[in-house]
């Protein structure tokens, strides 16, 4: 079974997924928040997901950031819609910055590196990898 991670934003949600053996975290997609429920319903008919991991935006002092309210609503609906899939929240303080650095150092063409959704997908992958590293 797979683990799915989300980097939730009000404009885009980055999504990452593990392989069925939960060894490798891979960016899956970037979806508009209004489309996430259709996306999940479709994906979960094809693949089994055992855990959802959601990036939790915190301030440097560990307190909740402004965007935390949006994530709370997303997590609440995720729990209600998929009550049998546990949800884990992971500190995502530096993921966007790390994602931007990874993309800048990649060998992708400039046009591909400038896609806004790429940062969200890479951020979700970093969130997922962080969670996987803590499970070992």
MODELLER restraints for C-alpha pairs under 7 A, 6 or more apart:
rsr = mdl.restraints
at = mdl.atoms
rsr.add(forms.Gaussian(group=physical.xy_distance, feature=features.Distance(at['CA:1:A'], at['CA:20:A']), mean=4.81, stdev=0.5))
rsr.add(forms.Gaussian(group=physical.xy_distance, feature=features.Distance(at['CA:1:A'], at['CA:21:A']), mean=6.88, stdev=0.5))
rsr.add(forms.Gaussian(group=physical.xy_distance, feature=features.Distance(at['CA:1:A'], at['CA:48:A']), mean=5.36, stdev=0.5))
rsr.add(forms.Gaussian(group=physical.xy_distance, feature=features.Distance(at['CA:1:A'], at['CA:49:A']), mean=5.50, stdev=0.5))
rsr.add(forms.Gaussian(group=physical.xy_distance, feature=features.Distance(at['CA:1:A'], at['CA:50:A']), mean=5.80, stdev=0.5))
rsr.add(forms.Gaussian(group=physical.xy_distance, feature=features.Distance(at['CA:2:A'], at['CA:17:A']), mean=6.62, stdev=0.5))
rsr.add(forms.Gaussian(group=physical.xy_distance, feature=features.Distance(at['CA:2:A'], at['CA:18:A']), mean=5.29, stdev=0.5))
rsr.add(forms.Gaussian(group=physical.xy_distance, feature=features.Distance(at['CA:2:A'], at['CA:19:A']), mean=5.95, stdev=0.5))
rsr.add(forms.Gaussian(group=physical.xy_distance, feature=features.Distance(at['CA:2:A'], at['CA:20:A']), mean=4.88, stdev=0.5))
rsr.add(forms.Gaussian(group=physical.xy_distance, feature=features.Distance(at['CA:2:A'], at['CA:22:A']), mean=6.16, stdev=0.5))
rsr.add(forms.Gaussian(group=physical.xy_distance, feature=features.Distance(at['CA:2:A'], at['CA:48:A']), mean=6.19, stdev=0.5))
rsr.add(forms.Gaussian(group=physical.xy_distance, feature=features.Distance(at['CA:2:A'], at['CA:49:A']), mean=4.60, stdev=0.5))
rsr.add(forms.Gaussian(group=physical.xy_distance, feature=features.Distance(at['CA:2:A'], at['CA:50:A']), mean=5.90, stdev=0.5))
rsr.add(forms.Gaussian(group=physical.xy_distance, feature=features.Distance(at['CA:3:A'], at['CA:17:A']), mean=5.70, stdev=0.5))
rsr.add(forms.Gaussian(group=physical.xy_distance, feature=features.Distance(at['CA:3:A'], at['CA:18:A']), mean=5.39, stdev=0.5))
rsr.add(forms.Gaussian(group=physical.xy_distance, feature=features.Distance(at['CA:3:A'], at['CA:22:A']), mean=7.00, stdev=0.5))
rsr.add(forms.Gaussian(group=physical.xy_distance, feature=features.Distance(at['CA:3:A'], at['CA:49:A']), mean=5.50, stdev=0.5))
rsr.add(forms.Gaussian(group=physical.xy_distance, feature=features.Distance(at['CA:3:A'], at['CA:50:A']), mean=5.81, stdev=0.5))
rsr.add(forms.Gaussian(group=physical.xy_distance, feature=features.Distance(at['CA:3:A'], at['CA:51:A']), mean=5.01, stdev=0.5))
rsr.add(forms.Gaussian(group=physical.xy_distance, feature=features.Distance(at['CA:3:A'], at['CA:52:A']), mean=6.06, stdev=0.5))
rsr.add(forms.Gaussian(group=physical.xy_distance, feature=features.Distance(at['CA:4:A'], at['CA:16:A']), mean=5.74, stdev=0.5))
rsr.add(forms.Gaussian(group=physical.xy_distance, feature=features.Distance(at['CA:4:A'], at['CA:17:A']), mean=4.46, stdev=0.5))
rsr.add(forms.Gaussian(group=physical.xy_distance, feature=features.Distance(at['CA:4:A'], at['CA:18:A']), mean=6.65, stdev=0.5))
rsr.add(forms.Gaussian(group=physical.xy_distance, feature=features.Distance(at['CA:4:A'], at['CA:49:A']), mean=6.63, stdev=0.5))
rsr.add(forms.Gaussian(group=physical.xy_distance, feature=features.Distance(at['CA:4:A'], at['CA:51:A']), mean=6.42, stdev=0.5))
rsr.add(forms.Gaussian(group=physical.xy_distance, feature=features.Distance(at['CA:4:A'], at['CA:52:A']), mean=5.00, stdev=0.5))
rsr.add(forms.Gaussian(group=physical.xy_distance, feature=features.Distance(at['CA:4:A'], at['CA:53:A']), mean=6.07, stdev=0.5))
rsr.add(forms.Gaussian(group=physical.xy_distance, feature=features.Distance(at['CA:5:A'], at['CA:15:A']), mean=5.65, stdev=0.5))
rsr.add(forms.Gaussian(group=physical.xy_distance, feature=features.Distance(at['CA:5:A'], at['CA:16:A']), mean=5.10, stdev=0.5))
rsr.add(forms.Gaussian(group=physical.xy_distance, feature=features.Distance(at['CA:5:A'], at['CA:17:A']), mean=6.24, stdev=0.5))
rsr.add(forms.Gaussian(group=physical.xy_distance, feature=features.Distance(at['CA:5:A'], at['CA:52:A']), mean=5.70, stdev=0.5))
rsr.add(forms.Gaussian(group=physical.xy_distance, feature=features.Distance(at['CA:5:A'], at['CA:53:A']), mean=4.38, stdev=0.5))
rsr.add(forms.Gaussian(group=physical.xy_distance, feature=features.Distance(at['CA:5:A'], at['CA:54:A']), mean=5.65, stdev=0.5))
rsr.add(forms.Gaussian(group=physical.xy_distance, feature=features.Distance(at['CA:5:A'], at['CA:124:A']), mean=5.74, stdev=0.5))
rsr.add(forms.Gaussian(group=physical.xy_distance, feature=features.Distance(at['CA:5:A'], at['CA:127:A']), mean=6.76, stdev=0.5))
rsr.add(forms.Gaussian(group=physical.xy_distance, feature=features.Distance(at['CA:5:A'], at['CA:128:A']), mean=5.39, stdev=0.5))
rsr.add(forms.Gaussian(group=physical.xy_distance, feature=features.Distance(at['CA:6:A'], at['CA:13:A']), mean=6.43, stdev=0.5))
rsr.add(forms.Gaussian(group=physical.xy_distance, feature=features.Distance(at['CA:6:A'], at['CA:14:A']), mean=5.60, stdev=0.5))
rsr.add(forms.Gaussian(group=physical.xy_distance, feature=features.Distance(at['CA:6:A'], at['CA:15:A']), mean=4.78, stdev=0.5))
rsr.add(forms.Gaussian(group=physical.xy_distance, feature=features.Distance(at['CA:6:A'], at['CA:16:A']), mean=6.60, stdev=0.5))
rsr.add(forms.Gaussian(group=physical.xy_distance, feature=features.Distance(at['CA:6:A'], at['CA:53:A']), mean=6.28, stdev=0.5))
rsr.add(forms.Gaussian(group=physical.xy_distance, feature=features.Distance(at['CA:6:A'], at['CA:54:A']), mean=4.92, stdev=0.5))
rsr.add(forms.Gaussian(group=physical.xy_distance, feature=features.Distance(at['CA:6:A'], at['CA:55:A']), mean=6.23, stdev=0.5))
rsr.add(forms.Gaussian(group=physical.xy_distance, feature=features.Distance(at['CA:6:A'], at['CA:124:A']), mean=5.26, stdev=0.5))
rsr.add(forms.Gaussian(group=physical.xy_distance, feature=features.Distance(at['CA:7:A'], at['CA:13:A']), mean=5.51, stdev=0.5))
rsr.add(forms.Gaussian(group=physical.xy_distance, feature=features.Distance(at['CA:7:A'], at['CA:14:A']), mean=4.83, stdev=0.5))
rsr.add(forms.Gaussian(group=physical.xy_distance, feature=features.Distance(at['CA:7:A'], at['CA:15:A']), mean=6.49, stdev=0.5))
rsr.add(forms.Gaussian(group=physical.xy_distance, feature=features.Distance(at['CA:7:A'], at['CA:54:A']), mean=6.46, stdev=0.5))
rsr.add(forms.Gaussian(group=physical.xy_distance, feature=features.Distance(at['CA:7:A'], at['CA:55:A']), mean=5.40, stdev=0.5))
rsr.add(forms.Gaussian(group=physical.xy_distance, feature=features.Distance(at['CA:7:A'], at['CA:120:A']), mean=6.16, stdev=0.5))
rsr.add(forms.Gaussian(group=physical.xy_distance, feature=features.Distance(at['CA:7:A'], at['CA:123:A']), mean=6.26, stdev=0.5))
rsr.add(forms.Gaussian(group=physical.xy_distance, feature=features.Distance(at['CA:7:A'], at['CA:124:A']), mean=4.76, stdev=0.5))
rsr.add(forms.Gaussian(group=physical.xy_distance, feature=features.Distance(at['CA:8:A'], at['CA:14:A']), mean=6.52, stdev=0.5))
rsr.add(forms.Gaussian(group=physical.xy_distance, feature=features.Distance(at['CA:8:A'], at['CA:55:A']), mean=6.97, stdev=0.5))
rsr.add(forms.Gaussian(group=physical.xy_distance, feature=features.Distance(at['CA:8:A'], at['CA:71:A']), mean=6.53, stdev=0.5))
rsr.add(forms.Gaussian(group=physical.xy_distance, feature=features.Distance(at['CA:10:A'], at['CA:33:A']), mean=6.56, stdev=0.5))
rsr.add(forms.Gaussian(group=physical.xy_distance, feature=features.Distance(at['CA:11:A'], at['CA:32:A']), mean=6.07, stdev=0.5))
rsr.add(forms.Gaussian(group=physical.xy_distance, feature=features.Distance(at['CA:11:A'], at['CA:33:A']), mean=6.60, stdev=0.5))
rsr.add(forms.Gaussian(group=physical.xy_distance, feature=features.Distance(at['CA:12:A'], at['CA:30:A']), mean=6.28, stdev=0.5))
rsr.add(forms.Gaussian(group=physical.xy_distance, feature=features.Distance(at['CA:12:A'], at['CA:31:A']), mean=5.59, stdev=0.5))
rsr.add(forms.Gaussian(group=physical.xy_distance, feature=features.Distance(at['CA:12:A'], at['CA:32:A']), mean=4.69, stdev=0.5))
rsr.add(forms.Gaussian(group=physical.xy_distance, feature=features.Distance(at['CA:12:A'], at['CA:33:A']), mean=5.98, stdev=0.5))
rsr.add(forms.Gaussian(group=physical.xy_distance, feature=features.Distance(at['CA:12:A'], at['CA:117:A']), mean=6.94, stdev=0.5))
rsr.add(forms.Gaussian(group=physical.xy_distance, feature=features.Distance(at['CA:13:A'], at['CA:30:A']), mean=5.45, stdev=0.5))
rsr.add(forms.Gaussian(group=physical.xy_distance, feature=features.Distance(at['CA:13:A'], at['CA:31:A']), mean=5.21, stdev=0.5))
rsr.add(forms.Gaussian(group=physical.xy_distance, feature=features.Distance(at['CA:13:A'], at['CA:32:A']), mean=6.11, stdev=0.5))
rsr.add(forms.Gaussian(group=physical.xy_distance, feature=features.Distance(at['CA:13:A'], at['CA:33:A']), mean=6.20, stdev=0.5))
rsr.add(forms.Gaussian(group=physical.xy_distance, feature=features.Distance(at['CA:13:A'], at['CA:120:A']), mean=6.52, stdev=0.5))
rsr.add(forms.Gaussian(group=physical.xy_distance, feature=features.Distance(at['CA:14:A'], at['CA:29:A']), mean=6.12, stdev=0.5))
rsr.add(forms.Gaussian(group=physical.xy_distance, feature=features.Distance(at['CA:14:A'], at['CA:30:A']), mean=4.47, stdev=0.5))
rsr.add(forms.Gaussian(group=physical.xy_distance, feature=features.Distance(at['CA:14:A'], at['CA:31:A']), mean=6.62, stdev=0.5))
rsr.add(forms.Gaussian(group=physical.xy_distance, feature=features.Distance(at['CA:14:A'], at['CA:120:A']), mean=4.28, stdev=0.5))
rsr.add(forms.Gaussian(group=physical.xy_distance, feature=features.Distance(at['CA:14:A'], at['CA:121:A']), mean=4.14, stdev=0.5))
rsr.add(forms.Gaussian(group=physical.xy_distance, feature=features.Distance(at['CA:14:A'], at['CA:123:A']), mean=6.95, stdev=0.5))
rsr.add(forms.Gaussian(group=physical.xy_distance, feature=features.Distance(at['CA:14:A'], at['CA:124:A']), mean=5.38, stdev=0.5))
rsr.add(forms.Gaussian(group=physical.xy_distance, feature=features.Distance(at['CA:15:A'], at['CA:27:A']), mean=6.23, stdev=0.5))
rsr.add(forms.Gaussian(group=physical.xy_distance, feature=features.Distance(at['CA:15:A'], at['CA:28:A']), mean=5.46, stdev=0.5))
rsr.add(forms.Gaussian(group=physical.xy_distance, feature=features.Distance(at['CA:15:A'], at['CA:29:A']), mean=5.24, stdev=0.5))
rsr.add(forms.Gaussian(group=physical.xy_distance, feature=features.Distance(at['CA:15:A'], at['CA:30:A']), mean=5.93, stdev=0.5))
rsr.add(forms.Gaussian(group=physical.xy_distance, feature=features.Distance(at['CA:15:A'], at['CA:121:A']), mean=5.55, stdev=0.5))
rsr.add(forms.Gaussian(group=physical.xy_distance, feature=features.Distance(at['CA:15:A'], at['CA:124:A']), mean=5.43, stdev=0.5))
rsr.add(forms.Gaussian(group=physical.xy_distance, feature=features.Distance(at['CA:16:A'], at['CA:25:A']), mean=6.68, stdev=0.5))
rsr.add(forms.Gaussian(group=physical.xy_distance, feature=features.Distance(at['CA:16:A'], at['CA:26:A']), mean=5.46, stdev=0.5))
rsr.add(forms.Gaussian(group=physical.xy_distance, feature=features.Distance(at['CA:16:A'], at['CA:27:A']), mean=4.20, stdev=0.5))
rsr.add(forms.Gaussian(group=physical.xy_distance, feature=features.Distance(at['CA:16:A'], at['CA:28:A']), mean=4.79, stdev=0.5))
rsr.add(forms.Gaussian(group=physical.xy_distance, feature=features.Distance(at['CA:16:A'], at['CA:29:A']), mean=6.94, stdev=0.5))
rsr.add(forms.Gaussian(group=physical.xy_distance, feature=features.Distance(at['CA:16:A'], at['CA:121:A']), mean=6.44, stdev=0.5))
rsr.add(forms.Gaussian(group=physical.xy_distance, feature=features.Distance(at['CA:16:A'], at['CA:124:A']), mean=5.28, stdev=0.5))
rsr.add(forms.Gaussian(group=physical.xy_distance, feature=features.Distance(at['CA:16:A'], at['CA:125:A']), mean=4.99, stdev=0.5))
rsr.add(forms.Gaussian(group=physical.xy_distance, feature=features.Distance(at['CA:16:A'], at['CA:128:A']), mean=6.80, stdev=0.5))
rsr.add(forms.Gaussian(group=physical.xy_distance, feature=features.Distance(at['CA:17:A'], at['CA:25:A']), mean=5.69, stdev=0.5))
rsr.add(forms.Gaussian(group=physical.xy_distance, feature=features.Distance(at['CA:17:A'], at['CA:26:A']), mean=5.48, stdev=0.5))
rsr.add(forms.Gaussian(group=physical.xy_distance, feature=features.Distance(at['CA:17:A'], at['CA:27:A']), mean=6.42, stdev=0.5))
rsr.add(forms.Gaussian(group=physical.xy_distance, feature=features.Distance(at['CA:17:A'], at['CA:28:A']), mean=6.18, stdev=0.5))
rsr.add(forms.Gaussian(group=physical.xy_distance, feature=features.Distance(at['CA:18:A'], at['CA:24:A']), mean=5.41, stdev=0.5))
rsr.add(forms.Gaussian(group=physical.xy_distance, feature=features.Distance(at['CA:18:A'], at['CA:25:A']), mean=4.48, stdev=0.5))
rsr.add(forms.Gaussian(group=physical.xy_distance, feature=features.Distance(at['CA:18:A'], at['CA:26:A']), mean=6.08, stdev=0.5))
rsr.add(forms.Gaussian(group=physical.xy_distance, feature=features.Distance(at['CA:19:A'], at['CA:25:A']), mean=6.95, stdev=0.5))
rsr.add(forms.Gaussian(group=physical.xy_distance, feature=features.Distance(at['CA:25:A'], at['CA:125:A']), mean=5.88, stdev=0.5))
rsr.add(forms.Gaussian(group=physical.xy_distance, feature=features.Distance(at['CA:25:A'], at['CA:128:A']), mean=6.33, stdev=0.5))
rsr.add(forms.Gaussian(group=physical.xy_distance, feature=features.Distance(at['CA:25:A'], at['CA:129:A']), mean=5.89, stdev=0.5))
rsr.add(forms.Gaussian(group=physical.xy_distance, feature=features.Distance(at['CA:26:A'], at['CA:125:A']), mean=5.83, stdev=0.5))
rsr.add(forms.Gaussian(group=physical.xy_distance, feature=features.Distance(at['CA:27:A'], at['CA:121:A']), mean=5.25, stdev=0.5))
rsr.add(forms.Gaussian(group=physical.xy_distance, feature=features.Distance(at['CA:27:A'], at['CA:122:A']), mean=6.02, stdev=0.5))
rsr.add(forms.Gaussian(group=physical.xy_distance, feature=features.Distance(at['CA:27:A'], at['CA:124:A']), mean=6.91, stdev=0.5))
rsr.add(forms.Gaussian(group=physical.xy_distance, feature=features.Distance(at['CA:27:A'], at['CA:125:A']), mean=5.36, stdev=0.5))
rsr.add(forms.Gaussian(group=physical.xy_distance, feature=features.Distance(at['CA:28:A'], at['CA:121:A']), mean=6.85, stdev=0.5))
rsr.add(forms.Gaussian(group=physical.xy_distance, feature=features.Distance(at['CA:29:A'], at['CA:121:A']), mean=6.08, stdev=0.5))
rsr.add(forms.Gaussian(group=physical.xy_distance, feature=features.Distance(at['CA:30:A'], at['CA:117:A']), mean=5.71, stdev=0.5))
rsr.add(forms.Gaussian(group=physical.xy_distance, feature=features.Distance(at['CA:30:A'], at['CA:120:A']), mean=6.74, stdev=0.5))
rsr.add(forms.Gaussian(group=physical.xy_distance, feature=features.Distance(at['CA:30:A'], at['CA:121:A']), mean=5.91, stdev=0.5))
rsr.add(forms.Gaussian(group=physical.xy_distance, feature=features.Distance(at['CA:50:A'], at['CA:85:A']), mean=5.81, stdev=0.5))
rsr.add(forms.Gaussian(group=physical.xy_distance, feature=features.Distance(at['CA:51:A'], at['CA:85:A']), mean=5.49, stdev=0.5))
rsr.add(forms.Gaussian(group=physical.xy_distance, feature=features.Distance(at['CA:51:A'], at['CA:86:A']), mean=5.15, stdev=0.5))
rsr.add(forms.Gaussian(group=physical.xy_distance, feature=features.Distance(at['CA:51:A'], at['CA:87:A']), mean=5.93, stdev=0.5))
rsr.add(forms.Gaussian(group=physical.xy_distance, feature=features.Distance(at['CA:52:A'], at['CA:85:A']), mean=6.78, stdev=0.5))
rsr.add(forms.Gaussian(group=physical.xy_distance, feature=features.Distance(at['CA:52:A'], at['CA:86:A']), mean=6.24, stdev=0.5))
rsr.add(forms.Gaussian(group=physical.xy_distance, feature=features.Distance(at['CA:52:A'], at['CA:87:A']), mean=4.71, stdev=0.5))
rsr.add(forms.Gaussian(group=physical.xy_distance, feature=features.Distance(at['CA:52:A'], at['CA:88:A']), mean=6.25, stdev=0.5))
rsr.add(forms.Gaussian(group=physical.xy_distance, feature=features.Distance(at['CA:53:A'], at['CA:87:A']), mean=5.73, stdev=0.5))
rsr.add(forms.Gaussian(group=physical.xy_distance, feature=features.Distance(at['CA:53:A'], at['CA:88:A']), mean=4.77, stdev=0.5))
rsr.add(forms.Gaussian(group=physical.xy_distance, feature=features.Distance(at['CA:53:A'], at['CA:89:A']), mean=5.69, stdev=0.5))
rsr.add(forms.Gaussian(group=physical.xy_distance, feature=features.Distance(at['CA:53:A'], at['CA:90:A']), mean=6.85, stdev=0.5))
rsr.add(forms.Gaussian(group=physical.xy_distance, feature=features.Distance(at['CA:53:A'], at['CA:128:A']), mean=6.69, stdev=0.5))
rsr.add(forms.Gaussian(group=physical.xy_distance, feature=features.Distance(at['CA:54:A'], at['CA:88:A']), mean=6.24, stdev=0.5))
rsr.add(forms.Gaussian(group=physical.xy_distance, feature=features.Distance(at['CA:54:A'], at['CA:89:A']), mean=4.81, stdev=0.5))
rsr.add(forms.Gaussian(group=physical.xy_distance, feature=features.Distance(at['CA:54:A'], at['CA:90:A']), mean=6.15, stdev=0.5))
rsr.add(forms.Gaussian(group=physical.xy_distance, feature=features.Distance(at['CA:55:A'], at['CA:89:A']), mean=5.75, stdev=0.5))
rsr.add(forms.Gaussian(group=physical.xy_distance, feature=features.Distance(at['CA:55:A'], at['CA:90:A']), mean=4.98, stdev=0.5))
rsr.add(forms.Gaussian(group=physical.xy_distance, feature=features.Distance(at['CA:55:A'], at['CA:91:A']), mean=5.93, stdev=0.5))
rsr.add(forms.Gaussian(group=physical.xy_distance, feature=features.Distance(at['CA:55:A'], at['CA:92:A']), mean=5.13, stdev=0.5))
rsr.add(forms.Gaussian(group=physical.xy_distance, feature=features.Distance(at['CA:55:A'], at['CA:127:A']), mean=6.20, stdev=0.5))
rsr.add(forms.Gaussian(group=physical.xy_distance, feature=features.Distance(at['CA:56:A'], at['CA:68:A']), mean=6.97, stdev=0.5))
rsr.add(forms.Gaussian(group=physical.xy_distance, feature=features.Distance(at['CA:56:A'], at['CA:89:A']), mean=5.69, stdev=0.5))
rsr.add(forms.Gaussian(group=physical.xy_distance, feature=features.Distance(at['CA:56:A'], at['CA:90:A']), mean=5.45, stdev=0.5))
rsr.add(forms.Gaussian(group=physical.xy_distance, feature=features.Distance(at['CA:56:A'], at['CA:91:A']), mean=4.96, stdev=0.5))
rsr.add(forms.Gaussian(group=physical.xy_distance, feature=features.Distance(at['CA:56:A'], at['CA:92:A']), mean=5.50, stdev=0.5))
rsr.add(forms.Gaussian(group=physical.xy_distance, feature=features.Distance(at['CA:57:A'], at['CA:64:A']), mean=6.52, stdev=0.5))
rsr.add(forms.Gaussian(group=physical.xy_distance, feature=features.Distance(at['CA:57:A'], at['CA:65:A']), mean=5.79, stdev=0.5))
rsr.add(forms.Gaussian(group=physical.xy_distance, feature=features.Distance(at['CA:57:A'], at['CA:67:A']), mean=6.89, stdev=0.5))
rsr.add(forms.Gaussian(group=physical.xy_distance, feature=features.Distance(at['CA:57:A'], at['CA:68:A']), mean=5.95, stdev=0.5))
rsr.add(forms.Gaussian(group=physical.xy_distance, feature=features.Distance(at['CA:57:A'], at['CA:91:A']), mean=6.33, stdev=0.5))
rsr.add(forms.Gaussian(group=physical.xy_distance, feature=features.Distance(at['CA:57:A'], at['CA:92:A']), mean=5.45, stdev=0.5))
rsr.add(forms.Gaussian(group=physical.xy_distance, feature=features.Distance(at['CA:57:A'], at['CA:93:A']), mean=5.88, stdev=0.5))
rsr.add(forms.Gaussian(group=physical.xy_distance, feature=features.Distance(at['CA:58:A'], at['CA:64:A']), mean=4.69, stdev=0.5))
rsr.add(forms.Gaussian(group=physical.xy_distance, feature=features.Distance(at['CA:58:A'], at['CA:65:A']), mean=5.01, stdev=0.5))
rsr.add(forms.Gaussian(group=physical.xy_distance, feature=features.Distance(at['CA:58:A'], at['CA:91:A']), mean=6.75, stdev=0.5))
rsr.add(forms.Gaussian(group=physical.xy_distance, feature=features.Distance(at['CA:58:A'], at['CA:93:A']), mean=5.86, stdev=0.5))
rsr.add(forms.Gaussian(group=physical.xy_distance, feature=features.Distance(at['CA:59:A'], at['CA:65:A']), mean=5.37, stdev=0.5))
rsr.add(forms.Gaussian(group=physical.xy_distance, feature=features.Distance(at['CA:90:A'], at['CA:127:A']), mean=6.72, stdev=0.5))
rsr.add(forms.Gaussian(group=physical.xy_distance, feature=features.Distance(at['CA:90:A'], at['CA:131:A']), mean=6.74, stdev=0.5))
rsr.add(forms.Gaussian(group=physical.xy_distance, feature=features.Distance(at['CA:92:A'], at['CA:127:A']), mean=6.46, stdev=0.5))
rsr.add(forms.Gaussian(group=physical.xy_distance, feature=features.Distance(at['CA:95:A'], at['CA:123:A']), mean=5.20, stdev=0.5))
rsr.add(forms.Gaussian(group=physical.xy_distance, feature=features.Distance(at['CA:95:A'], at['CA:126:A']), mean=6.34, stdev=0.5))
rsr.add(forms.Gaussian(group=physical.xy_distance, feature=features.Distance(at['CA:95:A'], at['CA:127:A']), mean=6.94, stdev=0.5))
rsr.add(forms.Gaussian(group=physical.xy_distance, feature=features.Distance(at['CA:96:A'], at['CA:119:A']), mean=6.55, stdev=0.5))
rsr.add(forms.Gaussian(group=physical.xy_distance, feature=features.Distance(at['CA:96:A'], at['CA:123:A']), mean=5.54, stdev=0.5))
rsr.add(forms.Gaussian(group=physical.xy_distance, feature=features.Distance(at['CA:99:A'], at['CA:119:A']), mean=5.66, stdev=0.5))
rsr.add(forms.Gaussian(group=physical.xy_distance, feature=features.Distance(at['CA:99:A'], at['CA:122:A']), mean=5.45, stdev=0.5))
rsr.add(forms.Gaussian(group=physical.xy_distance, feature=features.Distance(at['CA:99:A'], at['CA:123:A']), mean=5.38, stdev=0.5))
rsr.add(forms.Gaussian(group=physical.xy_distance, feature=features.Distance(at['CA:100:A'], at['CA:119:A']), mean=6.14, stdev=0.5))
rsr.add(forms.Gaussian(group=physical.xy_distance, feature=features.Distance(at['CA:103:A'], at['CA:113:A']), mean=6.11, stdev=0.5))
rsr.add(forms.Gaussian(group=physical.xy_distance, feature=features.Distance(at['CA:104:A'], at['CA:113:A']), mean=6.98, stdev=0.5))
